[in-house]
Amino acid sequence: MSRASQLALRDVATERPSWTPDPGGEHGEVFTRRWVVELILDLMGYRADEDLGTSVIVEPSCGSGAFIVAIVERLAESCLRHGRRLRDLGGAIHGFDLLEHNAERTRKAVMDKLLELGELIDVAERLSGQWVQTDDFLLADHGDLEADFVVGNPPYIRLEDVPNEVSDAYRRELPTMRGRADIFVGFFERGLSLLAPDGRLAFICADRWMRNQYGTHLRSLVAESYSVDSVLVLHDIDAFEDPVAAYPAITVMRKGLQGPARVVDTTASFGPNDAKTVAGWLSDPDEPMPEASASFEAAELPTWFAGGAHWPAGSPHDLKLVAYLEENFATSGRLSGPVTGPLPQQPPGRFMESTPRAAFLPCPRRPDGPSRPGLRRSVRSCHPRLLDDQNEPAGRGQPRWTKRWRHQRLGPGGQAHVAVRGAHQAGR
C-alpha cells in the first residue's frame, strides 16, 4: 500500500464522527438551581469585584443557560466596576452545547439579559452568538483556547448509550474514559486540559467517580497534575430543577500544586443562607472555618489523596484524619480503611465514629534503632499521636483508645505496616 493510501485511511479512521441526537430524547440533562449556580461561581472565584474582563470562562454544557446568564450578569457588573465595555469582550465567555435547541435557548436567554442590561440589539445579537456555540465540547477543536475558569453541570450519560463511533472517538481523545464510564469523566479531563496556570474548574455532578473503578484514570490525572481545593457534598440537597437521585458534589480543582483541601458535607436542611456561610471559607484560605450546624459539617484536610486508588469516603472529620495519617505515616499505597481515633489538631476527646475499624500504618524507622528484620515494636512508640491531641493518654472522663493493637515484624530498612485496631470508650 502506498504512503498516500495509508495517510488517507488514517484520516478516515480518525475523522470526527457526526452525532445528531434526537432533540426530544434523553441526554443526561439535569438543570441546576440558581442559588447553586451562584454558589459554584463564588467557590471558584468568579466574582464581580474581580476584573473579570481580563479572564476567560468556559461553560461546556450550557443546557438552559443557568450558568451563562449568571456569568453574563457578573461580567457586566465587573465591567461597570472596572471601567470596561461589555461589548468589547466577545472572547470572555465560551459556551458549548451539543443540542442546537439548547444552544439557541441559551443564546436567547443571553440576548434578553443583555437587552435588560441596556445593550443595543445588534450588540446583544453579536455577543450571544460569540459566547454560545453548538458543538461537542469533548471533540471540538479548541485551538489555543486557555481558560481561567471552567464551570458547569456536565451531562449524565453512560458511554454505552452513546453511538459506537462517537464513544470510540471519545476514548481516543480522552484516555480517562475507560470501562463503563459516565460521559462527565471526559468533561473533567477536557475541562482540566484547558486551564491556564492557576486556573480553576468547578463542576457539580455525581461524586461516584471518586470511588469507583471507571474513575481510576481521572483520579490519577487529578492527583498528578492538579489540586483538589474544595469539595462540597450535596447528596441530600435538591440542587436541580427536577428531582433526580444524582448524589452530587461540587468539586473545585486548580491547575497547580496540591495544598490543603477544604471539605463540607451537608444535610437536607442546607439552603441558600448556609451556602453564603460556607462559600467564603471554601474560597478564601484566610477565612476562619465556620462552626458546624444542623445543616453542614466542615473540615480542612492537610492535603488531598494521592494516586488513582479509590479516594476515601466519610464525614469531613473522617477524611481529615485519613489525610493526616497518609501524609505523615503512609510511605506506599493507601491506608486500608477508616481509622478510629482522635483527630489531629482538634479539641481533646474529639473522636470519629465509635465502630471499631482497622487501618494499616507504615511504622517510621527509629534512627537510633536496628533495622534488621525481626525487630518488634509497639504501635504506641511508633505513633504516639494516636493517643490524643497532646500526645498524652486521654484524661479521666475523656474518650480514649482501648489498649488493643497488634505488632508486625519489620522488614528491611525498618519499614513495616503495623495493624492498629482501636475503639473509644469513656475514660475510667
SETORZA-247314 format. One record per residue (C-alpha): residue in one letter; z, x, y. Coordinates in steps of 0.2 Angstrom, whole numbers, plus 5000, padded with zeros to 4 digits. Layout:
<recs>
AZXY ...
</recs>
This chain:
<recs>
M500050005000 S499550075017 R500850115031 A500249975041 S500449845027 Q502249905024 L502649885043 A501849705043 L502849655028 R504449725036 D504149625052 V503849465042 A505449495032 T506449525047 E505649385058 R506949275067 P507049115057 S506748955066 W508048815064 T507948645072 P509548555067 D509548365067 P510248305084 G511148165075 G511848265061 E513548355059 H513548535067 G515348585067 E515648525085 V517448495090 F517648475108 T519148555117 R520348455129 R520348505147 W522148565148 V521748685133 V520248745141 E521248785157 L522548875146 I521248985137 L520449035154 D522149085160 L522649185145 M521049295146 G521249325165 Y519849225172 R520749155187 A520149115204 D521249235213 E520249375205 D518549425212 L517549335198 G515849365207 T515949545200 S516149495182 V515049415168 I515749275157 V514849215141 E515149045133 P514249055116 S514348865111 C514348755126 G514448585117 S514848455130 G515148585144 A517048585144 F517248775146 I515648795158 V516148665170 A517948735171 I517148915173 V516048845187 E517548775196 R518448935195 L516949045200 A516648935216 E518448945221 S518449135219 C516949145230 L517749055244 R519249175242 H518249325242 G516849295253 R515449275241 R514049145240 L513949055223 R512049035225 D511949225223 L512749235206 G511449175194 G511949315182 A513849275182 I513849145168 H512849155151 G513048995141 F512148955125 D511948805113 L510848785098 L510548605101 E509448555116 H510348395119 N512048485120 A511248615132 E510448485143 R512048385144 T512948545149 R511648585162 K511848405169 A513748425170 V513548595179 M512248525191 D513448375195 K514848495198 L513848605210 L513248455220 E515048395221 L515548575227 G514248555241 E512748655234 L510948595238 I510048515224 D508748655222 V510148775221 A511048665208 E509548655198 R509148835198 L510948895194 S511148765180 G509548825172 Q510049005173 W511848985167 V511448875151 Q510048905139 T509548835122 D509648975109 D510549035094 F511949145100 L512049235084 L510249285083 A509749285101 D509149455109 H510549485121 G509649645128 D510849745138 L512049605142 E513849665144 A515249535146 D516949555154 F517449385146 V516849295131 V517649125129 G517448965119 N517648855104 P516448915091 P515748785078 Y516548755061 I515048765048 R515148845031 L513748965028 E513148865013 D512748725024 V511548825034 P509748845028 N509548995017 E508349085028 V509549065043 S511149115033 D510149265026 A509749315044 Y511549295050 R512149405035 R510849535040 E511349535058 L513249515056 P514049615042 T515749525044 M514949365037 R515249385019 G515649265005 R515849085009 A516249125027 D516348995042 I515049025055 F516349065068 V516649235060 G514949285066 F515349215083 F516849335084 E515849485079 R514449445091 G515549405105 L516549565102 S515049665102 L514549605120 L516149655128 A516249795141 P517649915140 D519249825143 G518349655141 R519149505133 L518749375121 A519749215119 F519249085106 I520048935099 C519648905081 A520448895064 D521549045061 R521249045042 W520149205044 M521649305047 R522249275029 N520849235018 Q519549335008 Y518049305019 G518949365034 T519249535027 H517749625036 L518149535053 R519949595051 S519449775048 L518249765063 V519549705075 A520849825068 E519749975070 S518949945087 Y519849805097 S521649755102 V522349585097 D523349555114 S523949375110 V523949235098 L524449055102 V524648945086 L524248765089 H524248695072 D525248535076 I524348505093 D523048385097 A521948515106 F520248425103 E519448265110 D519348195092 P520648205078 V520248355066 A521348455054 A520748615060 Y522448715061 P521848805077 A522548955086 I521949035102 T521649225099 V521449345114 M520649515110 R520149655121 K518949805119 G520249945120 L521750025111 Q522949915102 G524649895112 P526049765110 A525449595104 R526249435110 V526349285098 V526849105102 D527048965089 T527048785095 T527748615089 A526948445091 S527848415107 F526948565116 G525948505130 P525148555147 N526848595155 D527348705141 A525648785142 K525948835160 T527648915155 V526949025141 A525249065150 G526049185162 W526949285149 L525549295137 S524349355151 D525449465161 P526349615152 D527649615167 E528249435164 P529849405155 M529749315139 P530149135141 E531649065131 A531248965115 S531248775117 A530948625106 S529048655109 F528748835106 E529449005100 A528849165106 A529049355102 E528249515107 L527649625092 P527649815095 T525949815088 W524649715078 F524249735060 A523149865054 G521649855042 G520749725033 A522149665021 H522749485024 W523749485041 P525449415038 A525949235042 G527549165048 S528549125064 P528449245079 H530049325075 D529549355056 L527949435062 K528949545074 L530049615060 V528549645049 A527549735063 Y529049835067 L529349885048 E527449935047 E527450035062 N529050135058 F529050145039 A527350105032 T526350265028 S525050175017 G524550005013 R525349845018 L527049785016 S527049675001 G527849525009 P529149455021 V530749535023 T532449455026 G533549555038 P534049565057 L532649585069 P532449745079 Q533049735097 Q533649565096 P535449505098 P536649545083 G536649415070 R534849355073 F534049345055 M532449275048 E532449135035 S533849135023 T532749135007 P532949304998 R531249394999 A530649564993 A529749695003 F529249874998 L529550005012 P529050185011 C530650295012 P530450435025 R530750605019 R532350685024 P531850855032 D533450945025 G533250865008 P532250914992 S530550834990 R530450864971 P530050714960 G531650634953 L532750634968 R533550464971 R534150404987 S535050244994 V534050125004 R535450125016 S535250305020 C533350285022 H533350135033 P534950105042 R534049995054 L534049865040 L535949845043 D535949775060 D535349805078 Q536649935082 N536350025065 E538149975060 P538749855047 A538749675054 G540449625061 R541649495055 G540849325057 Q539149385059 P537749365046 R537549525035 W536449595021 T537149565004 K537349734996 R535849714983 W534549844983 R533649954970 H533150134970 Q531450204965 R531150384961 L530250494975 G528550554972 P527850724978 G528150754996 G529650654997 Q528750484999 A529150334989 H529250144990 V530950084990 A531149904984 V532349804995 R532949634991 G534149555003 A534949395008 H536049345023 Q537749265022 A539249245033 G540249405036 R541849405027 
</recs>
